[in-house]
């Protein structure tokens, strides 16, 4: 393993770790559908009842 491989691996670990941490934090704060614009008011299963039709 050379230096480039190590740097790329560290960057990937940081990005994936950050995404996992974001999802865990969002779920603990009560968001049912992480990424949904109405996640705190959404009923879940993200067919999103709050969507404008």
PLY file of the C-alpha trace (Angstrom):
ply
format ascii 1.0
element vertex 53
property float x
property float y
property float z
element edge 52
property int vertex1
property int vertex2
end_header
0.00 0.00 0.00
1.49 3.32 -1.02
0.76 6.83 0.27
-1.93 7.57 -2.33
-3.89 4.46 -1.32
-3.73 5.46 2.33
-4.94 9.01 1.63
-7.83 7.79 -0.54
-8.82 5.24 2.10
-8.78 7.87 4.85
-10.92 10.23 2.77
-13.47 7.48 2.07
-13.60 6.51 5.74
-14.14 10.16 6.71
-16.95 10.67 4.17
-18.76 7.45 5.09
-18.28 8.10 8.81
-19.69 11.60 8.43
-22.75 10.30 6.58
-23.39 7.65 9.23
-22.97 10.22 12.02
-25.44 12.57 10.26
-28.05 9.82 9.94
-27.66 8.75 13.57
-27.93 12.35 14.78
-31.02 12.97 12.62
-32.74 9.81 13.85
-32.02 10.70 17.49
-33.51 14.17 16.96
-36.79 12.60 15.84
-36.63 12.79 12.07
-38.48 9.87 10.53
-37.39 10.36 6.92
-33.83 11.66 6.85
-33.37 13.91 3.83
-37.08 14.62 3.40
-37.79 18.37 3.45
-40.68 17.69 5.84
-38.86 15.11 7.95
-39.95 16.42 11.36
-43.63 16.61 10.37
-43.65 13.60 8.05
-45.76 10.60 9.01
-43.00 8.20 8.02
-42.49 5.78 5.15
-41.81 8.89 3.10
-44.61 8.87 0.63
-44.58 12.25 2.30
-48.11 13.27 3.19
-46.96 16.89 3.36
-46.01 17.00 -0.32
-47.69 19.66 -2.46
-49.75 18.03 -5.16
0 1
1 2
2 3
3 4
4 5
5 6
6 7
7 8
8 9
9 10
10 11
11 12
12 13
13 14
14 15
15 16
16 17
17 18
18 19
19 20
20 21
21 22
22 23
23 24
24 25
25 26
26 27
27 28
28 29
29 30
30 31
31 32
32 33
33 34
34 35
35 36
36 37
37 38
38 39
39 40
40 41
41 42
42 43
43 44
44 45
45 46
46 47
47 48
48 49
49 50
50 51
51 52
